[in-house]
Amino acid sequence: MSDAALRLVVLISGSGTNLQAIIDAIDEGRLSAEIACVISNRKAAYGLERAQMTGIPTRYFPLKPYKEDGRGREQYDLDLADCIRPYQPDVVVLAGWMHILSAGFLERVGTTVINLHPALPDTFPGTHAIERAYEAYQRGEIEASGCMIHHVVPEVDAGTVIMQEVVPFHDGDTLEDYKARMHEAEHRIIVEALRRLAEKV
């Protein structure tokens, strides 16, 4: 890995398929980056195993203890930022991270934070975006949705867009059909967005 490589910390909550897309792009020489750490808020997240199999350091950082002992969400965000900072990332990548991060986190972490969201700008912010888009398609309200990589700001899924891709619906699509095509698009744009950011480092 060259000195110019983009240094990443990746935050996940689930299976880590987008993390795998980043790992594969790095291994295949399509992305000049290194993953300093993968952090999950869920102990059972398969993405942790993906990272460990590749020799990437991992951390489990759950919110539940903060809720149980009264420290609360705000302190969790600050402590999460403090957990990330020693890795000195150029970019923190939210790749299926299922918590909304506060302004306090963004200020404390002190680096670029980007998020993958399975919807186009100004449509379907928040959770279950693919399912909500599919329901809108079933009602005849839309013919396509898509996904985007955007800078994280305190407003949900509202930051400046780095990359986006339209994913049209096809006649006869099941929700699973559409999810599969959406995930393929996600894997493409998360790598391309990071490639663009790497060019600026």
Order of alpha helices (4+ residues) and beta strands (2+ residues): beta-alpha-beta-alpha-beta-alpha-alpha-beta-alpha-beta-alpha-beta-beta-alpha
